[in-house]
Amino acid sequence: MYPDLWWRVCVQFATGHGLVPCFLKRFNLYHKNRSACGEVGDSLHFATSCPLTISFHMTKPSDHFTKHWWKSCFSNKHSRSKIIQLVNFPTNKEVLFKLDPGIDSNFDDPKSSN
């Protein structure tokens, strides 16, 4: 991927733009700011703790190291690759992030039926 293309994706991720519920709610394009797992659906949540994106998880920073965490993510090639995959994932699986509020999902149990 060319530097200008990955840079665009990283900026999109860092600013919370894209198909994350917080961004969509901000512009009244979605009815809530929470992801399907029930937590606030921002970029940091999807990158560190959302059960829907576990294969893309990075270590969650403590509150006072968040700024340094962002800087190190963008300077590390492997982290940038994960961010690019993470940004592309909801684009391909948008329905997973927009479950109906009436659906009761158990993301903790991998054996639960679909």
C-alpha positions as CSV (number, residue, x, y, z in Angstrom):
1,M,0.0,0.0,0.0
2,Y,1.3,3.4,-0.9
3,P,2.2,5.8,2.0
4,D,-0.6,8.3,1.0
5,L,-3.2,5.5,1.0
6,W,-2.2,4.0,4.4
7,W,-1.9,7.6,5.8
8,R,-5.6,8.3,4.8
9,V,-6.8,5.1,6.5
10,C,-4.8,5.8,9.7
11,V,-6.2,9.4,9.8
12,Q,-9.7,8.0,9.3
13,F,-9.1,5.5,12.2
14,A,-7.6,8.1,14.6
15,T,-10.3,10.7,14.0
16,G,-13.1,8.1,14.4
17,H,-14.4,8.5,10.9
18,G,-15.9,5.7,8.9
19,L,-18.5,3.0,9.8
20,V,-18.0,3.1,13.5
21,P,-21.3,3.7,15.4
22,C,-19.9,6.9,17.2
23,F,-19.3,8.6,13.9
24,L,-22.6,7.4,12.3
25,K,-24.6,8.6,15.4
26,R,-22.9,12.0,15.3
27,F,-24.5,12.6,11.9
28,N,-27.8,10.9,12.6
29,L,-26.9,8.0,10.3
30,Y,-27.4,5.4,13.0
31,H,-29.7,5.3,16.1
32,K,-27.0,4.7,18.8
33,N,-23.3,5.2,19.4
34,R,-22.8,1.7,20.8
35,S,-21.5,-1.3,18.8
36,A,-23.3,-4.6,18.7
37,C,-21.5,-5.7,21.8
38,G,-23.1,-2.9,23.8
39,E,-20.0,-0.7,24.4
40,V,-19.4,2.7,23.0
41,G,-18.3,2.1,19.4
42,D,-15.3,4.2,18.8
43,S,-12.0,3.4,17.1
44,L,-10.1,2.6,20.3
45,H,-12.9,0.2,21.4
46,F,-12.8,-1.7,18.1
47,A,-8.9,-1.8,18.1
48,T,-8.6,-3.0,21.7
49,S,-11.7,-4.6,23.3
50,C,-14.6,-5.3,20.9
51,P,-15.4,-9.1,20.7
52,L,-16.3,-8.6,17.1
53,T,-12.8,-7.6,16.1
54,I,-10.7,-9.8,18.4
55,S,-8.4,-10.9,15.5
56,F,-7.3,-7.2,15.1
57,H,-6.8,-6.4,18.8
58,M,-3.9,-4.4,20.1
59,T,-2.9,-3.8,23.7
60,K,-5.2,-1.3,25.3
61,P,-3.3,1.8,26.6
62,S,-3.8,3.2,30.0
63,D,-5.5,6.6,30.1
64,H,-2.3,8.6,30.5
65,F,-0.5,6.7,27.7
66,T,-3.2,7.0,25.1
67,K,-1.5,9.8,23.1
68,H,1.8,7.8,23.1
69,W,-0.1,4.7,22.0
70,W,-1.6,6.5,19.0
71,K,1.9,7.7,18.0
72,S,3.5,4.3,18.3
73,C,0.6,2.7,16.3
74,F,1.2,4.9,13.4
75,S,5.0,4.6,13.4
76,N,5.0,0.8,13.5
77,K,4.4,-1.0,10.2
78,H,2.7,-4.0,11.8
79,S,0.3,-1.8,13.8
80,R,-0.5,0.2,10.6
81,S,-1.3,-3.0,8.8
82,K,-3.7,-4.0,11.6
83,I,-5.3,-0.6,11.5
84,I,-5.8,-0.9,7.8
85,Q,-7.4,-4.4,8.2
86,L,-9.5,-3.1,11.0
87,V,-10.8,-0.1,9.0
88,N,-11.6,-2.4,6.1
89,F,-13.3,-5.0,8.3
90,P,-16.5,-3.0,9.2
91,T,-16.7,-1.9,5.6
92,N,-17.1,-5.6,4.6
93,K,-19.1,-6.6,7.6
94,E,-21.2,-3.5,8.3
95,V,-24.1,-5.6,9.3
96,L,-22.2,-6.9,12.4
97,F,-21.9,-3.4,13.8
98,K,-25.5,-2.5,13.2
99,L,-27.5,-5.3,14.9
100,D,-31.1,-4.5,15.8
101,P,-31.5,-3.3,19.4
102,G,-34.0,-6.2,20.0
103,I,-31.5,-8.9,19.2
104,D,-30.0,-10.6,22.3
105,S,-26.4,-11.6,21.4
106,N,-23.9,-13.4,23.6
107,F,-20.5,-12.6,22.3
108,D,-18.7,-14.3,25.2
109,D,-19.9,-17.8,24.3
110,P,-18.2,-18.9,21.0
111,K,-20.5,-22.0,20.9
112,S,-23.7,-19.9,20.9
113,S,-25.9,-20.6,17.9
114,N,-26.2,-18.1,15.0
